[in-house]
Amino acid sequence: RSLVRGPPVPARCFPASLLWKMDAVAISAAAAQPACIGLPWPLPGEKLTVQWLNATTEDLAAPRTAMVVEPSPSAGGVASSRLLLAAVGGALFCLRRRRVHQRAEKEAATLAAARRAPAQDDWRFKLVRSVGEECQADRELRGLLKMKRNKFTLYDGFEPSGRMHIAQGVFKAINVNKCTKAGGTFVFWVADWFALMNDKMGGDLEKIKTVGKYLIEVWKASGMDMSRVKFLWSSEEINNNAQAYWGQALDIARRSTLARIKKCCQIMGRSEDALTAAQIMYPIMQATDVFFLEADICQLGVDQRKVNMLARDYCDWAGRKKPVILSHHMLYGLTAGQPKMSKSNPDSAIFMEDAPEDVERKIRNAYCPTAPEEAVVGTHDEEMHLVRDDLMNPCLDYLKHILFSREGYTFNAGGRVYTEFEDVKQAFVSGVVSEELLKDRLIEEMNSLLEPVRKHFQEDPAAKELLSKVRQWKKENLTAPSTVTRMRLPGLDVAPAFAVFAPMPCEELQLGMVLDVIRRLQLAPQGSSTVLWLADWSAMAAGCLGASKACIKEFYELLLLALEALAPETMQLVKVCWQGEAILSDPSAYWISVINTGRRCSLEAIRAALPVDETLEYASQVIFALLRVGDVLALAGAKGLTLCSDERDTNLDAFAVRLCVDFGLVAPEARPVCAQPLRLQPVVSGGRRSTGGDDGRLHILLTDSDAEVARKIRKAFCEPSNIGFNPPLAWLHALLPARAPVEVCRASEHGGDIVYPDLASLEAAFALGSLHPGDLKEATVRALACARRHLQGSEQLQTALALRAAAR
């Protein structure tokens, strides 16, 4: 439409029957000049309603402003048009001025509210910010607290593995109380499923849950305000929402490079050189927790900072809102140069169940220098402590982060009252407060904090019973069972299983893929349980079709319909298994088997399992390989298993077989099958890299018409007497039985029709040059037409293809 200026001419408004709607973009353009949009003028006697949207709103369902204009009967065509255009233009100009004024008023109100905010809300920011040694980022935290006030969510996780030291107990309770006082809800992710996976408490989930309940009782007794605290058990949440959780994990894996995941190795305490495949999964799963729990703030220790930053990086890749990362300080261990407490060293920390004499002994022996010591300063870990502290005095660390972090705390020593930590530190360094006096007061304060916990477990019957059980299990030195945890598919113990893995989904389903699957299914020995495995979750991990569940499902459904149309008798004997459905039938067992597999193999083993032309660059490649082992473990029945895959998966199947043996199972037989060379053109070495659009030219697609198939075959590579690479000949081998006669129709001047007794005779004739490439191609076109009639006769397949075409 053209923009036409017109002089301001008065307009009259009437009810109207004709509507003309204008979109927001056009209105905005028209109102800016002011100018107006040229509209068709109604016939004499008609009235026109001009209806427009508010260009400043995103709500298209909002009420629209309307104006009705009617021309003067005496006005000519040009004058009438100018009348209409001027009316619309003037109305738009007025509307724009009104909207600008409203927007200015709104911005002024927002600015005034922001100026008032420090007096009302700044205390929330200061309180929550005091929890973290670092915040990513302060600006985002301020915005979150203003936006959600009493509705923001924080999360931390813990694995119920036994003892709780004072940093996890008292220090955490102090931090949680600050966050909930500011209006937050704190969610604790009880990682009992991960403890089960790591064989804690003898691999007994009920014992692990009992330990988790014991730790919750410790927090209650230590003063944690439970009114805004939730405990979610991972074993229940993940298994009840397996599709959402693992779908998110697979998406993070496919978007993350292996190099990026390796940066998170600090959370496992391992160097990059010693990483196993499972330790590539752990950061992915911890990042998944953030989104699964819908956390606004990740409130974990500095040692978890890297994996939390992985979650923020993922938000950049996926276009999601970033969580705030609020990383609290890591308390020093009590021995010299120890960057954090260690549960494996009882003297490195004070534990919540320590007796008064234990607390005194540990603090008396604690490292407590008044000046930096060179040997200790060299042990400073920048990944563990973001603020440099050359003194590295654990006694002062306890004083600052446990005692002085409490609101209104004062420290009494040597007849003086200290209200600030820095004053105590200066007094200690200068000698005003001696080491003995500092430790005396610290022992007194620590025991004062732990006494309510001791009292709770002595007087509360339920808490006392929990503690008794946990202590008894510690004495028993529980060991995990030796049996392998894996998913078991029903019906595979009756007969030997013969598993065929369907091809990974691609943009267009090739007819050659369908024929290849049929060929492998027909290799199953008589009496075996034939399984067609559709690895839809592995396809998502690999990023096939953009990791779209709908597109992957559509690809496999088309494959099944094509298989049933071309080989109905074969498919009657086949059990079709969707990987995702199988996993959801027993997600816990499946994923434990996958992660246990990862714990047994290095990244080098994963690299060796890849196809020869593939390099290990993405975390999803690690997940893909581990999923194949999980699939094979699920398929392995008591009567044996044969894996029938494409030759490209030879290394992957060998990897799975080796892991089955490591788990104590009978080794499956791997039977790779070479794919038939049905590509219509040779691979050009040194040429440009082929793109996905080449599939239509290089392959026969399921969606091709008869004319397209004939055209492609006639243009296919077919060098005279060359039977080494001959696509038309390969297609005849794929379509016809080896001993079936083959008729070649030729014109009389070229020798007339000829019937070859079998494919070998036809191939020999072509090699000798007695069969022309053009005649061979026509024979292939007829063979393809015959096979495609079965596809065209499938009403379900044709309907699916039509719906697919319409959707595109």
Residue pairs with C-beta under 8 A, 6 or more apart in sequence:
1 26
1 37
1 38
1 39
2 38
3 29
3 30
3 33
3 35
3 36
3 37
3 38
4 35
4 36
4 38
4 81
4 85
5 33
5 35
5 36
5 85
5 89
6 36
6 81
6 82
6 83
6 85
6 86
6 89
7 82
7 86
8 86
8 90
9 79
9 82
9 83
9 86
9 87
11 67
11 69
11 83
11 84
11 86
11 87
12 69
12 70
13 67
13 68
13 69
14 47
14 68
14 70
15 47
15 68
16 47
16 48
16 49
16 68
17 46
17 47
17 49
18 42
18 46
18 47
18 48
18 49
19 49
19 51
20 39
20 48
20 49
20 50
20 51
21 51
21 52
22 30
22 37
22 50
22 51
22 52
22 53
23 53
24 53
24 54
24 55
24 60
25 55
26 37
27 52
27 53
27 55
27 92
28 55
30 36
30 37
30 88
30 89
30 92
31 55
31 92
31 93
31 95
31 96
32 96
33 89
34 89
34 90
34 92
34 93
34 96
35 89
36 85
36 86
36 88
36 89
36 92
37 85
37 88
38 81
38 85
39 48
39 50
39 84
39 85
39 88
41 48
41 71
41 77
41 80
41 81
41 84
42 48
44 73
47 68
47 69
47 70
48 68
48 69
48 70
48 84
49 66
49 67
49 68
50 66
50 67
50 68
50 69
50 84
50 87
50 88
50 91
51 64
51 65
51 66
52 64
52 65
52 66
52 92
52 95
53 60
53 62
53 64
54 62
54 64
54 65
54 95
54 99
55 96
55 99
56 99
56 103
65 91
65 95
67 87
67 88
67 91
69 83
69 84
69 87
69 88
71 79
71 80
71 83
71 84
72 79
72 80
72 83
75 83
117 146
121 145
121 146
121 149
123 182
124 145
124 149
124 182
124 183
125 141
125 142
125 145
127 178
127 179
127 181
127 182
128 141
128 145
128 178
128 179
128 182
128 184
128 297
128 326
129 135
129 138
129 141
129 326
130 178
130 405
131 175
131 178
131 179
131 299
131 326
131 328
132 299
132 326
132 327
132 328
133 302
133 327
133 328
133 329
133 385
133 386
133 387
134 302
134 305
134 325
134 326
134 327
134 386
135 141
135 324
135 325
135 326
135 327
136 308
136 309
136 312
136 324
136 325
137 324
140 322
140 324
141 297
141 324
141 326
144 152
144 296
144 297
144 324
145 152
145 182
145 183
148 183
148 296
149 183
150 183
151 183
151 185
152 183
152 184
152 185
152 296
152 297
153 184
153 185
153 186
153 187
153 293
153 294
153 295
153 296
153 297
154 179
154 184
154 185
154 186
154 187
154 295
154 296
154 297
154 298
154 299
154 326
155 186
155 187
155 188
155 189
155 289
155 290
155 293
155 295
155 297
155 298
155 299
156 172
156 186
156 187
156 188
156 189
156 298
156 299
156 300
157 188
157 189
157 190
157 191
157 234
157 286
157 289
157 300
158 168
158 188
158 189
158 190
158 191
158 215
159 191
159 192
159 194
159 195
159 198
159 200
160 190
160 191
160 192
160 195
160 200
160 201
160 208
160 209
160 211
160 212
160 214
160 215
161 195
161 198
161 200
161 201
161 211
161 343
162 200
162 211
162 343
162 470
162 474
163 343
163 351
163 352
163 353
164 215
164 218
164 351
164 352
164 353
165 341
165 343
165 349
165 350
165 351
165 352
166 331
166 349
166 350
166 351
166 352
166 398
166 402
166 446
166 449
166 450
167 330
167 331
167 341
167 349
169 218
169 219
169 222
169 352
169 453
170 222
170 223
170 352
170 402
170 449
170 450
171 328
171 331
171 401
171 402
171 405
172 219
172 224
173 219
173 222
173 223
173 224
174 402
174 405
174 406
175 299
175 328
175 405
176 186
176 219
176 224
176 225
176 229
177 223
177 224
177 225
179 186
179 297
179 299
180 186
180 225
180 227
180 228
180 229
181 225
184 228
184 297
185 228
185 229
185 230
186 228
186 229
186 230
186 299
187 229
187 230
187 231
187 232
187 293
187 295
188 229
188 230
188 231
188 232
189 232
189 234
189 289
189 293
190 212
190 231
190 232
190 233
190 234
191 234
192 205
192 208
192 209
192 212
192 233
192 234
192 235
193 205
193 233
193 234
193 235
193 238
193 239
193 588
194 234
194 285
195 201
195 208
195 211
196 203
196 205
196 208
196 235
196 592
197 592
197 595
197 596
199 479
199 480
200 208
200 211
201 207
201 208
201 211
201 473
201 478
202 473
202 478
202 479
202 480
202 481
203 480
203 481
204 478
205 235
207 469
207 473
207 478
209 233
209 235
210 466
210 469
210 470
211 470
211 473
212 231
212 233
213 466
214 463
214 466
214 467
214 469
214 470
216 231
217 456
217 457
217 460
217 462
217 463
217 466
218 352
218 453
219 226
220 226
220 456
221 452
221 453
221 455
221 456
221 457
221 463
222 352
222 449
222 452
222 453
223 452
232 293
235 588
237 245
237 292
238 245
238 246
238 587
238 588
239 587
239 588
241 292
242 583
242 584
242 587
243 580
243 584
244 292
245 288
245 292
246 537
246 583
246 587
246 591
247 540
247 549
248 288
248 291
248 292
249 284
249 285
249 288
250 537
250 540
250 541
250 547
250 620
250 623
251 318
251 540
251 547
252 284
252 287
252 288
252 310
252 314
252 619
253 284
253 541
253 618
253 619
253 620
253 622
253 623
254 540
254 541
254 542
254 543
254 547
254 618
254 619
254 620
255 314
255 317
255 318
256 284
256 310
256 313
256 314
256 618
256 619
256 620
257 617
257 618
257 619
258 280
258 603
258 616
258 617
258 618
258 619
258 621
258 622
260 310
260 313
260 619
261 280
261 283
261 284
261 310
261 619
262 272
262 275
262 280
263 306
263 310
264 283
264 306
264 307
264 310
265 271
265 272
265 275
265 279
266 303
266 306
266 383
267 282
267 283
267 286
267 303
267 304
267 306
267 307
268 275
268 279
268 282
270 279
275 602
275 603
276 598
276 599
276 600
276 601
276 602
276 603
277 597
277 598
277 599
277 601
277 602
277 603
277 605
277 606
277 622
277 625
277 626
278 595
278 596
278 597
278 598
278 599
279 598
280 598
280 603
280 619
280 622
280 623
281 594
281 595
281 598
281 622
281 623
281 626
283 306
283 307
283 310
284 619
284 623
286 304
286 307
287 307
287 308
287 310
287 311
287 314
289 295
290 298
290 308
290 311
290 323
291 311
291 320
295 323
296 323
296 324
297 323
297 324
297 325
297 326
298 304
298 308
298 311
298 323
298 324
298 325
298 326
299 326
299 328
300 308
300 327
300 328
301 327
301 328
301 329
301 330
302 327
302 328
302 329
302 330
302 383
302 384
302 385
302 386
303 330
303 340
303 383
303 384
304 327
305 325
305 327
305 383
305 386
306 383
308 323
308 325
308 327
309 325
311 322
311 323
312 322
312 323
312 325
314 320
315 321
315 322
315 323
316 322
327 386
329 385
329 387
329 401
330 339
330 340
330 384
330 385
331 340
331 341
331 349
331 394
331 397
331 398
331 401
331 402
332 338
332 339
332 340
332 341
332 392
332 393
332 394
332 397
333 339
333 340
333 341
333 342
333 345
333 348
333 349
333 394
334 341
334 347
334 348
334 349
334 350
334 362
334 363
334 365
334 366
334 367
334 394
335 345
335 347
335 348
335 366
335 367
336 367
336 373
336 375
336 376
336 392
337 367
337 375
337 376
337 379
337 392
338 348
338 367
338 394
339 379
339 380
339 381
339 384
339 385
340 384
341 348
341 349
342 348
342 349
343 349
347 362
347 365
349 362
350 358
350 359
350 362
350 363
350 446
350 450
351 358
352 450
352 453
353 453
353 454
353 457
353 467
354 362
354 450
355 454
356 447
359 443
359 446
359 447
359 450
360 443
360 447
363 395
363 439
363 442
363 443
363 446
364 439
364 443
366 394
366 395
366 439
367 376
367 392
367 393
367 394
367 395
368 393
368 394
368 395
368 396
368 435
368 438
368 439
369 376
369 391
369 392
369 393
370 428
370 429
370 431
370 435
371 391
371 429
372 390
372 391
372 392
376 392
377 390
377 392
379 392
380 388
380 389
380 390
380 392
382 388
391 429
395 435
395 438
395 439
395 442
396 424
396 425
396 428
396 438
398 442
398 446
399 411
399 421
399 424
399 438
399 442
400 421
400 425
402 446
402 449
403 409
403 411
403 445
404 411
404 420
404 421
410 417
410 418
410 419
411 417
411 418
411 421
411 424
411 441
412 418
412 441
413 424
413 427
413 433
413 437
413 438
413 441
414 432
414 433
414 437
416 427
418 424
418 427
424 433
427 433
428 435
428 438
456 463
457 463
457 464
457 467
458 464
482 664
484 593
484 596
484 633
484 663
484 664
484 665
485 589
485 592
485 593
485 596
486 589
486 590
486 592
486 593
486 630
486 633
486 634
486 636
486 663
487 582
487 583
487 585
487 586
487 589
487 590
487 593
487 630
487 633
487 634
488 586
488 589
488 634
489 531
489 577
489 582
489 634
489 635
489 637
491 529
491 575
492 529
492 531
492 635
492 636
492 637
492 639
492 641
493 637
493 638
493 639
494 529
494 637
494 639
495 527
495 528
495 529
495 639
496 525
496 527
496 528
496 529
496 637
496 639
496 640
496 641
496 642
497 528
497 529
497 531
497 635
497 636
497 637
497 639
497 640
497 641
497 642
498 523
498 524
498 525
498 528
498 529
498 530
498 531
498 641
498 642
498 644
499 531
499 533
499 632
499 635
499 641
499 642
499 643
499 644
500 517
500 520
500 521
500 524
500 530
500 531
500 532
500 533
500 644
500 645
501 533
501 535
501 631
501 643
501 644
501 645
501 646
501 649
502 517
502 532
502 533
502 534
502 535
502 556
502 559
503 513
503 516
503 517
503 559
503 646
504 535
504 538
504 539
504 542
504 544
505 539
505 544
505 545
505 551
505 552
505 555
505 556
506 544
506 545
506 555
506 692
506 695
507 545
507 692
507 695
508 695
508 696
508 699
508 701
508 702
508 703
509 555
509 558
509 559
509 562
509 701
509 702
509 703
510 678
510 695
510 699
510 700
510 701
510 702
511 562
511 678
511 699
511 700
511 701
511 702
511 704
511 788
512 675
512 676
512 678
512 679
512 699
512 700
512 734
513 559
514 559
514 562
514 563
514 566
514 702
515 566
515 676
515 678
515 734
515 735
516 646
516 673
516 675
516 676
517 532
517 559
517 563
518 563
518 566
518 567
518 570
519 673
519 676
519 734
520 644
520 673
521 530
521 532
521 563
521 567
521 570
521 571
521 574
522 567
522 570
523 644
523 671
523 673
524 530
524 573
524 642
524 644
525 642
528 642
529 575
529 637
530 573
530 574
530 575
531 574
531 575
531 576
531 577
531 635
532 563
532 574
532 575
532 576
532 577
533 577
533 579
533 631
533 635
534 556
534 559
534 576
534 577
534 578
534 579
535 579
535 627
535 628
535 631
536 549
536 552
536 553
536 556
536 578
536 579
536 580
537 579
537 580
537 583
537 627
538 579
538 624
538 627
538 628
538 631
539 545
539 547
539 552
540 547
540 549
540 552
541 547
541 620
541 623
541 624
541 627
542 620
542 621
542 624
543 620
544 552
545 551
545 552
545 555
554 800
554 804
556 578
557 800
558 702
558 797
558 800
558 801
558 804
560 576
561 794
561 796
561 797
561 800
562 702
562 791
562 794
562 797
563 570
563 571
564 571
564 794
565 790
565 791
565 793
565 794
565 797
566 787
566 790
566 791
579 627
579 631
582 590
582 634
583 590
583 591
590 630
590 634
591 630
593 629
593 630
593 633
593 634
594 626
594 627
594 629
594 630
595 626
596 663
597 626
597 629
597 630
597 633
597 659
598 622
598 626
600 659
600 662
601 655
601 659
603 616
603 622
605 655
606 616
606 621
606 622
606 625
606 626
606 655
607 616
608 651
608 655
609 625
609 651
609 652
609 654
609 655
610 616
610 621
610 625
610 651
610 652
611 648
611 649
611 651
611 652
612 651
614 621
616 622
625 652
625 655
628 649
628 652
628 653
628 655
628 656
629 655
629 656
629 659
629 660
631 656
632 641
632 643
632 653
632 656
632 657
632 659
632 660
632 668
633 659
633 660
633 663
633 665
635 641
635 668
636 660
636 665
636 666
636 668
640 666
640 668
640 669
641 666
641 668
641 669
642 668
642 669
642 670
642 671
643 653
643 656
643 657
643 668
643 669
643 670
643 671
644 671
644 672
644 673
645 652
645 653
645 670
645 671
645 672
645 673
646 672
646 673
646 675
647 672
647 673
647 674
647 675
648 675
649 672
650 670
650 672
653 670
653 672
654 670
656 668
656 670
657 667
657 668
657 670
660 666
660 667
660 668
661 667
676 730
676 733
676 734
677 725
677 727
677 730
678 699
678 700
678 727
678 730
678 731
678 734
679 698
679 699
679 727
680 697
680 698
680 699
680 700
680 712
680 713
680 715
680 716
680 717
680 727
681 697
681 698
681 716
681 717
681 727
682 717
682 725
690 698
695 701
697 712
700 709
700 712
700 713
700 731
700 784
702 791
702 801
703 801
703 804
703 805
704 712
706 785
706 788
709 781
709 784
709 785
709 788
710 781
713 727
713 728
713 731
713 777
713 780
713 781
713 784
714 774
714 777
714 781
716 727
716 728
716 777
717 725
717 726
717 727
718 726
718 727
718 728
718 729
718 773
718 776
718 777
719 725
719 726
719 773
720 769
720 772
720 773
721 766
721 767
721 768
721 769
723 729
723 763
723 766
723 767
726 766
726 776
728 773
728 776
728 777
728 779
728 780
729 762
729 763
729 766
729 776
729 780
731 780
731 783
731 784
732 742
732 759
732 762
732 779
732 780
732 783
733 759
735 783
735 784
735 786
735 787
736 742
736 759
736 783
738 758
738 759
738 760
739 758
739 759
740 758
740 759
741 755
741 756
741 757
741 758
742 755
742 756
742 758
742 759
742 762
742 779
743 753
743 754
743 755
743 756
743 779
744 753
744 754
744 755
744 756
744 762
744 771
744 775
744 776
744 778
744 779
745 753
745 775
745 778
745 779
745 782
746 752
746 753
746 754
746 772
746 775
750 772
750 775
756 762
756 765
762 771
762 776
762 779
765 771
766 773
766 776
791 797
792 798
